[in-house]
Amino acid sequence: MNASACGIRRPRIVVGISGASGAIYGVRLLKLLRELEVETHLVVSRSAQVTLSQEMRMQLADVKALADIHYPNTDIGATISSGSFRVDGMIVAPCSIKTLSEIATGCTSSLLSRAADVMLKERRRLVLMVRETPLHAGHIRSLAAVTEAGAIVYPPVPAFYAQPASLEQMVDHTLGRVLDLFDMDARTVRRWQGAVS
């Protein structure tokens, strides 16, 4: 008897890709979640479509093909806009300051920010891979506000102790650590073994 017949569902993660630089994080995250057999629900902002084209030469159709289900960012009535739709959490990779600010204030204007807001109100895990630097006081206030609301702010800062030999290894290590927050092991993290004496 399969898992669905027993009422057990696959792990389910909402993936948001906003317009910040770093589209590679969202694309690679979808690939890693597929390898882990996690059901993915994708929403991509309009700005992200531009970033995907500029940084990765990918069109929306290419990214949609990596997800189980895709929703237009204007579809406020999508399943992921309701707390009654059961998911294990959401990752916004990358997360722009605009998206962060909407989530921090609860003043959502798109499906991406609404779905994130749902994660907070339902006390589900929300990880925001915020991509902006330098930060001004308004950014920092938004980071604090969204953290106080229950989100995890995870800027994609490289871990040089892992001695990455390529951009791909650096991205994979960061995403592996993000997935650790969901108790998922992507086997892409070079775990710290202590300092060599």
MDAnalysis code that builds the backbone (N, CA, C; Angstrom):
import MDAnalysis as mda
import numpy as np

u = mda.Universe.empty(591, n_residues=197, atom_resindex=np.repeat(np.arange(197), 3), trajectory=True)
u.add_TopologyAttr("name", ["N", "CA", "C"] * 197)
u.add_TopologyAttr("resid", np.arange(1, 198))
u.add_TopologyAttr("resname", ["MET", "ASN", "ALA", "SER", "ALA", "CYS", "GLY", "ILE", "ARG", "ARG", "PRO", "ARG", "ILE", "VAL", "VAL", "GLY", "ILE", "SER", "GLY", "ALA", "SER", "GLY", "ALA", "ILE", "TYR", "GLY", "VAL", "ARG", "LEU", "LEU", "LYS", "LEU", "LEU", "ARG", "GLU", "LEU", "GLU", "VAL", "GLU", "THR", "HIS", "LEU", "VAL", "VAL", "SER", "ARG", "SER", "ALA", "GLN", "VAL", "THR", "LEU", "SER", "GLN", "GLU", "MET", "ARG", "MET", "GLN", "LEU", "ALA", "ASP", "VAL", "LYS", "ALA", "LEU", "ALA", "ASP", "ILE", "HIS", "TYR", "PRO", "ASN", "THR", "ASP", "ILE", "GLY", "ALA", "THR", "ILE", "SER", "SER", "GLY", "SER", "PHE", "ARG", "VAL", "ASP", "GLY", "MET", "ILE", "VAL", "ALA", "PRO", "CYS", "SER", "ILE", "LYS", "THR", "LEU", "SER", "GLU", "ILE", "ALA", "THR", "GLY", "CYS", "THR", "SER", "SER", "LEU", "LEU", "SER", "ARG", "ALA", "ALA", "ASP", "VAL", "MET", "LEU", "LYS", "GLU", "ARG", "ARG", "ARG", "LEU", "VAL", "LEU", "MET", "VAL", "ARG", "GLU", "THR", "PRO", "LEU", "HIS", "ALA", "GLY", "HIS", "ILE", "ARG", "SER", "LEU", "ALA", "ALA", "VAL", "THR", "GLU", "ALA", "GLY", "ALA", "ILE", "VAL", "TYR", "PRO", "PRO", "VAL", "PRO", "ALA", "PHE", "TYR", "ALA", "GLN", "PRO", "ALA", "SER", "LEU", "GLU", "GLN", "MET", "VAL", "ASP", "HIS", "THR", "LEU", "GLY", "ARG", "VAL", "LEU", "ASP", "LEU", "PHE", "ASP", "MET", "ASP", "ALA", "ARG", "THR", "VAL", "ARG", "ARG", "TRP", "GLN", "GLY", "ALA", "VAL", "SER"])
u.atoms.positions = np.array([
    [0.853, -1.180, 0.000],
    [0.000, 0.000, 0.000],
    [0.898, 1.242, 0.000],
    [0.602, 2.190, -0.884],
    [1.452, 3.378, -0.949],
    [1.103, 4.384, 0.135],
    [1.991, 5.383, 0.289],
    [1.838, 6.354, 1.376],
    [0.556, 7.149, 1.258],
    [0.179, 7.541, 0.035],
    [-1.028, 8.355, -0.119],
    [-2.280, 7.572, 0.245],
    [-2.263, 6.254, -0.003],
    [-3.408, 5.422, 0.367],
    [-3.554, 5.330, 1.880],
    [-2.458, 5.494, 2.601],
    [-2.484, 5.442, 4.062],
    [-2.747, 6.813, 4.674],
    [-2.969, 7.823, 3.845],
    [-3.207, 9.161, 4.365],
    [-1.929, 9.914, 4.694],
    [-0.779, 9.381, 4.272],
    [0.506, 10.040, 4.511],
    [0.871, 10.786, 3.234],
    [1.210, 12.054, 3.385],
    [1.587, 12.819, 2.195],
    [3.086, 13.066, 2.172],
    [3.577, 13.340, 0.972],
    [4.981, 13.714, 0.824],
    [5.206, 15.035, 1.538],
    [6.438, 15.303, 1.973],
    [6.733, 16.640, 2.483],
    [6.394, 17.658, 1.397],
    [5.926, 18.836, 1.831],
    [5.439, 19.847, 0.890],
    [6.010, 21.203, 1.277],
    [6.743, 21.825, 0.357],
    [7.372, 23.118, 0.608],
    [6.942, 24.120, -0.469],
    [6.603, 25.320, -0.028],
    [6.349, 26.418, -0.958],
    [7.691, 27.093, -1.225],
    [7.995, 27.319, -2.490],
    [9.210, 28.017, -2.884],
    [8.806, 29.322, -3.559],
    [9.314, 30.415, -3.018],
    [9.103, 31.711, -3.635],
    [10.411, 32.209, -4.215],
    [10.350, 32.749, -5.413],
    [11.520, 33.375, -6.023],
    [11.151, 34.829, -6.299],
    [11.813, 35.741, -5.609],
    [11.537, 37.163, -5.812],
    [12.634, 37.768, -6.685],
    [12.551, 39.069, -6.936],
    [13.406, 39.702, -7.922],
    [14.806, 40.073, -7.490],
    [15.213, 39.730, -6.288],
    [16.575, 40.038, -5.853],
    [17.587, 39.256, -6.690],
    [18.809, 39.756, -6.743],
    [19.878, 39.012, -7.395],
    [20.099, 37.708, -6.636],
    [20.471, 36.673, -7.366],
    [20.685, 35.377, -6.725],
    [19.642, 34.356, -7.139],
    [19.131, 34.477, -8.373],
    [18.118, 33.536, -8.860],
    [18.601, 32.093, -8.803],
    [19.905, 31.893, -8.848],
    [20.471, 30.550, -8.787],
    [20.034, 29.800, -7.525],
    [19.807, 30.540, -6.433],
    [19.390, 29.883, -5.191],
    [18.015, 29.236, -5.345],
    [17.087, 29.940, -5.955],
    [15.750, 29.378, -6.132],
    [15.737, 28.209, -7.088],
    [16.467, 28.335, -8.188],
    [16.506, 27.266, -9.184],
    [17.155, 26.013, -8.598],
    [18.283, 26.185, -7.945],
    [18.976, 25.018, -7.370],
    [18.164, 24.400, -6.230],
    [17.472, 25.246, -5.459],
    [16.617, 24.734, -4.380],
    [15.545, 23.806, -4.938],
    [14.911, 24.195, -6.035],
    [13.889, 23.343, -6.643],
    [14.478, 21.994, -7.054],
    [15.692, 22.003, -7.583],
    [16.342, 20.758, -7.996],
    [16.665, 19.869, -6.795],
    [17.154, 20.480, -5.726],
    [17.470, 19.699, -4.524],
    [16.204, 19.109, -3.904],
    [15.134, 19.877, -3.859],
    [13.881, 19.382, -3.283],
    [13.309, 18.244, -4.125],
    [13.492, 18.317, -5.433],
    [13.046, 17.214, -6.304],
    [13.828, 15.942, -5.974],
    [15.144, 16.081, -5.784],
    [15.977, 14.921, -5.431],
    [15.544, 14.313, -4.095],
    [15.051, 15.169, -3.191],
    [14.600, 14.709, -1.878],
    [13.138, 14.231, -1.892],
    [12.528, 14.250, -3.072],
    [11.127, 13.834, -3.256],
    [10.165, 14.677, -2.431],
    [10.452, 15.974, -2.371],
    [9.579, 16.930, -1.691],
    [8.665, 17.557, -2.729],
    [7.390, 17.630, -2.418],
    [6.427, 18.275, -3.310],
    [6.621, 19.788, -3.240],
    [6.835, 20.422, -4.386],
    [7.112, 21.858, -4.406],
    [5.977, 22.641, -5.038],
    [5.641, 23.756, -4.376],
    [4.629, 24.694, -4.846],
    [5.343, 26.016, -5.083],
    [5.406, 26.434, -6.332],
    [6.251, 27.551, -6.742],
    [5.450, 28.793, -7.076],
    [5.969, 29.937, -6.615],
    [5.449, 31.237, -7.042],
    [6.643, 32.136, -7.330],
    [6.598, 32.790, -8.496],
    [7.713, 33.604, -8.979],
    [7.197, 35.022, -9.221],
    [7.891, 36.011, -8.674],
    [7.468, 37.393, -8.888],
    [7.814, 37.838, -10.305],
    [7.180, 38.908, -10.725],
    [7.448, 39.447, -12.065],
    [8.907, 39.897, -12.182],
    [9.404, 40.547, -11.143],
    [10.802, 40.984, -11.153],
    [11.750, 39.801, -11.228],
    [11.373, 38.694, -10.598],
    [12.224, 37.498, -10.627],
    [12.357, 36.948, -12.039],
    [11.322, 37.087, -12.834],
    [11.404, 36.607, -14.213],
    [12.500, 37.357, -14.975],
    [12.642, 38.644, -14.691],
    [13.700, 39.443, -15.314],
    [15.064, 38.966, -14.815],
    [15.174, 38.762, -13.504],
    [16.441, 38.321, -12.914],
    [16.844, 36.941, -13.437],
    [15.886, 36.035, -13.540],
    [16.161, 34.694, -14.067],
    [16.710, 34.781, -15.491],
    [16.129, 35.655, -16.294],
    [16.584, 35.834, -17.663],
    [17.984, 36.436, -17.711],
    [18.226, 37.460, -16.887],
    [19.514, 38.159, -16.896],
    [20.646, 37.312, -16.319],
    [20.385, 36.649, -15.201],
    [21.445, 35.935, -14.491],
    [21.649, 34.498, -14.968],
    [20.571, 33.858, -15.435],
    [20.662, 32.433, -15.735],
    [20.215, 32.074, -17.145],
    [19.775, 33.068, -17.897],
    [19.256, 32.830, -19.249],
    [18.115, 31.813, -19.229],
    [17.278, 31.894, -18.187],
    [16.137, 30.986, -18.052],
    [14.836, 31.775, -18.189],
    [13.851, 31.137, -18.791],
    [12.521, 31.710, -18.891],
    [11.633, 31.085, -17.806],
    [10.498, 31.703, -17.557],
    [9.596, 31.205, -16.519],
    [9.218, 29.745, -16.758],
    [8.987, 29.382, -18.009],
    [8.604, 27.993, -18.319],
    [9.671, 27.001, -17.873],
    [10.941, 27.385, -18.001],
    [12.043, 26.508, -17.577],
    [11.991, 26.257, -16.070],
    [11.684, 27.299, -15.310],
    [11.654, 27.197, -13.845],
    [10.398, 26.458, -13.403],
    [9.274, 26.755, -14.036],
    [8.023, 26.067, -13.702],
    [8.173, 24.561, -13.860],
    [8.952, 24.133, -14.845],
    [9.136, 22.705, -15.106],
    [9.855, 21.995, -13.963],
    [10.532, 22.742, -13.103],
    [11.251, 22.150, -11.968],
    [10.360, 21.929, -10.753],
    [9.152, 22.511, -10.770],
    [8.247, 22.435, -9.616],
    [7.102, 21.463, -9.896],
    [6.510, 20.963, -8.824],
    [5.320, 20.121, -8.989],
    [4.121, 20.954, -9.399],
    [3.971, 22.107, -8.743],
    [2.829, 22.992, -9.014],
    [3.337, 24.423, -9.040],
    [2.836, 25.201, -9.984],
    [3.212, 26.615, -10.101],
    [1.953, 27.466, -10.079],
    [2.058, 28.627, -9.425],
    [0.949, 29.575, -9.365],
    [1.412, 30.931, -9.882],
    [0.575, 31.632, -10.652],
    [0.905, 33.011, -11.007],
    [0.938, 33.870, -9.742],
    [1.824, 34.830, -9.699],
    [1.960, 35.676, -8.519],
    [0.732, 36.540, -8.276],
    [-0.118, 36.657, -9.274],
    [-1.357, 37.441, -9.139],
    [-2.532, 36.601, -8.634],
    [-2.336, 35.290, -8.507],
    [-3.431, 34.384, -8.122],
    [-3.616, 34.363, -6.603],
    [-4.248, 35.406, -6.098],
    [-4.442, 35.526, -4.645],
    [-5.364, 34.431, -4.100],
    [-6.140, 33.793, -4.973],
    [-7.029, 32.711, -4.535],
    [-6.398, 31.335, -4.608],
    [-5.093, 31.252, -4.853],
    [-4.411, 29.956, -4.949],
    [-4.447, 29.217, -3.611],
    [-4.272, 27.912, -3.651],
    [-4.328, 27.107, -2.426],
    [-3.335, 27.585, -1.370],
    [-2.144, 28.023, -1.809],
    [-1.106, 28.415, -0.845],
    [-1.409, 29.751, -0.162],
    [-2.499, 30.403, -0.559],
    [-2.888, 31.655, 0.105],
    [-3.777, 31.389, 1.312],
    [-4.052, 30.114, 1.582],
    [-4.929, 29.754, 2.706],
    [-4.194, 28.895, 3.721],
    [-4.419, 29.191, 4.991],
    [-3.842, 28.395, 6.068],
    [-4.400, 26.993, 6.135],
    [-5.550, 26.750, 5.504],
    [-6.146, 25.410, 5.529],
    [-5.405, 24.443, 4.604],
    [-4.579, 24.981, 3.705],
    [-3.776, 24.131, 2.826],
    [-2.517, 23.740, 3.576],
    [-2.331, 22.454, 3.795],
    [-1.246, 21.982, 4.660],
    [0.072, 21.900, 3.915],
    [1.042, 22.641, 4.427],
    [2.407, 22.589, 3.909],
    [3.360, 22.543, 5.099],
    [4.608, 22.184, 4.822],
    [5.603, 22.086, 5.889],
    [6.389, 23.372, 6.076],
    [6.200, 24.309, 5.178],
    [6.886, 25.583, 5.310],
    [7.134, 26.214, 3.962],
    [7.894, 27.302, 3.994],
    [8.157, 28.070, 2.778],
    [9.565, 28.629, 2.824],
    [10.200, 28.669, 1.661],
    [11.523, 29.276, 1.506],
    [11.425, 30.299, 0.383],
    [11.847, 31.516, 0.650],
    [11.918, 32.533, -0.389],
    [13.388, 32.702, -0.740],
    [13.727, 32.272, -1.979],
    [15.135, 32.194, -2.385],
    [15.289, 32.695, -3.816],
    [15.826, 33.866, -4.010],
    [16.222, 34.855, -3.009],
    [15.023, 35.694, -2.582],
    [15.208, 36.460, -1.525],
    [14.150, 37.333, -1.010],
    [14.589, 38.787, -1.160],
    [13.820, 39.546, -1.903],
    [14.116, 40.971, -2.084],
    [13.674, 41.760, -0.856],
    [14.198, 42.950, -0.726],
    [13.788, 43.828, 0.375],
    [12.317, 44.195, 0.244],
    [11.823, 44.360, -0.974],
    [10.394, 44.659, -1.180],
    [9.534, 43.538, -0.606],
    [9.883, 42.306, -0.959],
    [9.127, 41.156, -0.450],
    [9.255, 41.054, 1.060],
    [10.465, 41.210, 1.573],
    [10.682, 41.194, 3.019],
    [9.809, 42.232, 3.710],
    [9.765, 43.435, 3.173],
    [9.013, 44.524, 3.799],
    [7.520, 44.239, 3.816],
    [6.993, 43.667, 2.731],
    [5.578, 43.295, 2.710],
    [5.272, 42.247, 3.770],
    [6.150, 41.262, 3.881],
    [5.932, 40.197, 4.870],
    [6.032, 40.769, 6.286],
    [6.998, 41.652, 6.502],
    [7.222, 42.222, 7.838],
    [6.032, 43.042, 8.308],
    [5.353, 43.706, 7.374],
    [4.228, 44.567, 7.753],
    [2.885, 43.865, 7.678],
    [2.835, 42.712, 7.003],
    [1.557, 42.026, 6.810],
    [0.711, 42.685, 5.736],
    [1.278, 43.639, 5.022],
    [0.576, 44.356, 3.954],
    [0.964, 43.721, 2.629],
    [0.332, 42.598, 2.313],
    [0.751, 41.791, 1.175],
    [0.014, 42.210, -0.097],
    [0.758, 42.267, -1.209],
    [0.162, 42.707, -2.473],
    [0.292, 41.657, -3.569],
    [0.809, 40.483, -3.222],
    [1.012, 39.427, -4.218],
    [0.834, 38.078, -3.542],
    [0.748, 37.036, -4.366],
    [0.634, 35.692, -3.806],
    [1.890, 35.316, -3.035],
    [3.053, 35.741, -3.527],
    [4.306, 35.387, -2.858],
    [4.310, 35.902, -1.415],
    [4.017, 37.176, -1.240],
    [4.042, 37.727, 0.122],
    [2.855, 37.227, 0.945],
    [1.718, 36.972, 0.306],
    [0.560, 36.440, 1.027],
    [0.848, 35.031, 1.547],
    [1.454, 34.192, 0.701],
    [1.776, 32.826, 1.127],
    [2.745, 32.848, 2.299],
    [3.711, 33.776, 2.269],
    [4.656, 33.909, 3.387],
    [3.931, 34.362, 4.651],
    [3.005, 35.285, 4.490],
    [2.219, 35.772, 5.624],
    [1.407, 34.629, 6.250],
    [0.892, 33.743, 5.396],
    [0.146, 32.574, 5.880],
    [1.052, 31.685, 6.734],
    [2.301, 31.500, 6.305],
    [3.224, 30.689, 7.098],
    [3.357, 31.257, 8.506],
    [3.463, 32.583, 8.605],
    [3.629, 33.209, 9.921],
    [2.381, 33.051, 10.771],
    [1.221, 33.307, 10.190],
    [-0.004, 33.229, 10.998],
    [-0.326, 31.802, 11.427],
    [0.107, 30.834, 10.627],
    [-0.128, 29.424, 10.963],
    [1.017, 28.817, 11.779],
    [2.028, 29.659, 12.099],
    [3.197, 29.235, 12.887],
    [3.963, 28.118, 12.199],
    [4.084, 28.259, 10.864],
    [4.879, 27.317, 10.087],
    [6.234, 27.952, 9.781],
    [7.193, 27.126, 9.442],
    [8.547, 27.622, 9.190],
    [8.589, 28.447, 7.905],
    [9.174, 29.633, 8.016],
    [9.372, 30.530, 6.883],
    [10.820, 30.983, 6.897],
    [11.546, 30.690, 5.813],
    [12.948, 31.073, 5.709],
    [13.079, 32.059, 4.557],
    [13.668, 33.210, 4.855],
    [13.843, 34.275, 3.873],
    [15.327, 34.455, 3.580],
    [15.728, 34.140, 2.364],
    [17.122, 34.301, 1.964],
    [17.296, 35.713, 1.407],
    [17.409, 36.651, 2.321],
    [17.429, 38.071, 1.972],
    [18.742, 38.431, 1.285],
    [18.607, 39.077, 0.120],
    [19.763, 39.452, -0.687],
    [19.780, 40.962, -0.869],
    [20.489, 41.642, -0.016],
    [20.666, 43.090, -0.136],
    [21.869, 43.507, 0.689],
    [22.625, 44.446, 0.178],
    [23.745, 44.998, 0.938],
    [24.217, 46.269, 0.251],
    [24.612, 47.284, 1.007],
    [24.528, 47.399, 2.457],
    [23.082, 47.646, 2.888],
    [22.846, 47.544, 4.176],
    [21.510, 47.717, 4.734],
    [21.392, 49.075, 5.408],
    [20.245, 49.743, 5.202],
    [19.995, 50.969, 5.962],
    [19.053, 50.654, 7.120],
    [18.781, 51.640, 7.936],
    [18.011, 51.412, 9.167],
    [16.621, 50.843, 8.884],
    [15.988, 51.270, 7.790],
    [14.665, 50.739, 7.443],
    [14.714, 49.260, 7.131],
    [15.751, 48.831, 6.411],
    [15.926, 47.402, 6.134],
    [16.085, 46.621, 7.436],
    [16.914, 47.152, 8.306],
    [17.197, 46.461, 9.568],
    [15.939, 46.364, 10.436],
    [15.117, 47.419, 10.426],
    [13.850, 47.362, 11.170],
    [12.932, 46.284, 10.593],
    [12.899, 46.167, 9.265],
    [12.076, 45.133, 8.644],
    [12.596, 43.735, 8.974],
    [13.924, 43.571, 8.982],
    [14.520, 42.285, 9.360],
    [14.137, 41.910, 10.790],
    [14.183, 42.892, 11.685],
    [13.809, 42.636, 13.081],
    [12.323, 42.296, 13.192],
    [11.492, 43.048, 12.466],
    [10.037, 42.836, 12.551],
    [9.645, 41.456, 12.047],
    [10.230, 41.037, 10.933],
    [9.864, 39.733, 10.387],
    [10.394, 38.606, 11.278],
    [11.524, 38.823, 11.918],
    [12.058, 37.834, 12.862],
    [11.160, 37.730, 14.084],
    [10.713, 38.866, 14.592],
    [9.801, 38.869, 15.745],
    [8.483, 38.189, 15.408],
    [8.079, 38.240, 14.128],
    [6.834, 37.588, 13.703],
    [7.002, 36.082, 13.548],
    [8.254, 35.593, 13.551],
    [8.483, 34.157, 13.507],
    [9.280, 33.642, 12.323],
    [9.644, 34.516, 11.396],
    [10.429, 34.070, 10.243],
    [11.892, 33.877, 10.623],
    [12.602, 33.124, 9.809],
    [14.041, 32.977, 9.940],
    [14.675, 33.721, 8.781],
    [15.501, 34.703, 9.091],
    [16.227, 35.440, 8.064],
    [17.545, 34.720, 7.837],
    [17.748, 34.291, 6.600],
    [18.939, 33.520, 6.270],
    [19.610, 34.141, 5.044],
    [20.410, 35.193, 5.245],
    [21.140, 35.741, 4.099],
    [22.086, 34.681, 3.544],
    [22.183, 34.544, 2.235],
    [23.065, 33.527, 1.662],
    [24.533, 33.942, 1.724],
    [25.065, 33.894, 2.935],
    [26.460, 34.265, 3.178],
    [27.316, 33.007, 3.019],
    [28.343, 33.047, 2.168],
    [29.134, 31.833, 1.937],
    [29.881, 31.365, 3.182],
    [29.986, 30.059, 3.333],
    [30.756, 29.465, 4.424],
    [32.110, 29.059, 3.860],
    [33.092, 29.887, 4.056],
    [34.395, 29.626, 3.456],
    [35.143, 28.486, 4.136],
    [34.753, 28.118, 5.361],
    [35.401, 26.983, 6.020],
    [35.168, 25.696, 5.234],
    [34.098, 25.672, 4.412],
    [33.813, 24.487, 3.601],
    [34.726, 24.403, 2.380],
    [35.525, 25.440, 2.168],
    [36.475, 25.498, 1.064],
    [35.846, 25.131, -0.273],
    [34.796, 25.871, -0.666],
    [34.135, 25.551, -1.937],
    [35.073, 25.756, -3.115],
    [35.023, 24.829, -4.060],
    [35.881, 24.897, -5.243],
    [35.164, 25.532, -6.425],
    [33.859, 25.815, -6.250],
    [33.080, 26.396, -7.344],
    [31.896, 27.158, -6.769],
    [31.301, 27.963, -7.619],
    [30.080, 28.675, -7.241],
    [28.982, 27.681, -6.889],
    [28.893, 26.609, -7.636],
    [27.863, 25.597, -7.385],
    [28.008, 24.982, -6.000],
    [29.240, 24.675, -5.589],
    [29.455, 24.116, -4.253],
    [29.072, 25.124, -3.175],
    [29.361, 26.395, -3.407],
    [29.024, 27.433, -2.446],
    [27.502, 27.551, -2.291],
    [26.797, 27.534, -3.429],
    [25.329, 27.605, -3.420],
    [24.749, 26.376, -2.735],
    [25.261, 25.196, -3.084],
    [24.739, 23.951, -2.511],
    [24.944, 23.883, -1.001],
    [26.094, 24.347, -0.528],
    [26.343, 24.337, 0.916],
    [25.322, 25.229, 1.624],
    [25.105, 26.415, 1.094],
    [24.144, 27.346, 1.708],
    [22.745, 26.750, 1.709],
    [22.318, 26.206, 0.582],
    [20.971, 25.623, 0.513],
    [20.853, 24.381, 1.392],
    [21.921, 23.628, 1.514],
    [21.907, 22.484, 2.423],
    [21.663, 22.916, 3.857],
    [22.268, 24.030, 4.251],
    [22.058, 24.557, 5.605],
    [20.628, 25.087, 5.770],
    [20.076, 25.675, 4.712],
    [18.676, 26.109, 4.761],
    [17.770, 24.892, 4.949],
    [18.021, 23.834, 4.219],
    [17.186, 22.632, 4.331],
    [17.377, 21.937, 5.672],
    [18.539, 22.121, 6.307],
    [18.715, 21.625, 7.678],
    [17.627, 22.181, 8.594],
    [17.203, 23.409, 8.339],
    [16.173, 24.047, 9.170],
    [14.828, 23.330, 9.065],
    [14.657, 22.524, 8.023],
    [13.439, 21.730, 7.838],
    [13.698, 20.254, 8.143],
    [14.862, 19.982, 8.742],
    [15.274, 18.619, 9.059],
    [15.355, 17.745, 7.807],
    [15.845, 18.354, 6.720],
    [16.058, 17.642, 5.463],
    [17.549, 17.678, 5.158],
    [18.121, 16.522, 4.871],
    [19.545, 16.451, 4.575],
    [19.749, 16.296, 3.074],
    [20.179, 17.389, 2.435],
    [20.426, 17.371, 0.990],
    [21.785, 16.775, 0.651],
    [22.583, 16.473, 1.664],
    [23.930, 15.906, 1.497],
    [24.831, 16.829, 0.675],
    [24.644, 18.121, 0.858],
    [25.476, 19.105, 0.159],
    [26.308, 19.936, 1.126],
    [26.191, 19.634, 2.418],
    [26.881, 20.428, 3.438],
    [28.164, 19.726, 3.848],
    [29.241, 20.453, 3.812],
    [30.486, 19.939, 4.390],
    [30.453, 20.315, 5.861],
    [30.144, 19.359, 6.703],
    [29.929, 19.610, 8.128],
    [31.246, 19.964, 8.822],
    [31.160, 20.910, 9.740],
    [32.326, 21.324, 10.505],
    [32.778, 20.190, 11.397],
    [34.035, 19.849, 11.328],
    [34.600, 18.752, 12.114],
    [35.529, 19.224, 13.209],
    [35.561, 20.522, 13.417],
    [36.481, 21.089, 14.406],
    [37.761, 21.567, 13.718],
    [38.451, 22.447, 14.397],
    [39.674, 23.014, 13.842],
    [40.780, 21.968, 13.806],
    [41.561, 21.998, 12.746],
    [42.713, 21.097, 12.636],
    [43.869, 21.716, 13.393],
    [44.494, 20.935, 14.303],
    [45.606, 21.490, 15.088],
    [46.947, 21.148, 14.467],
])
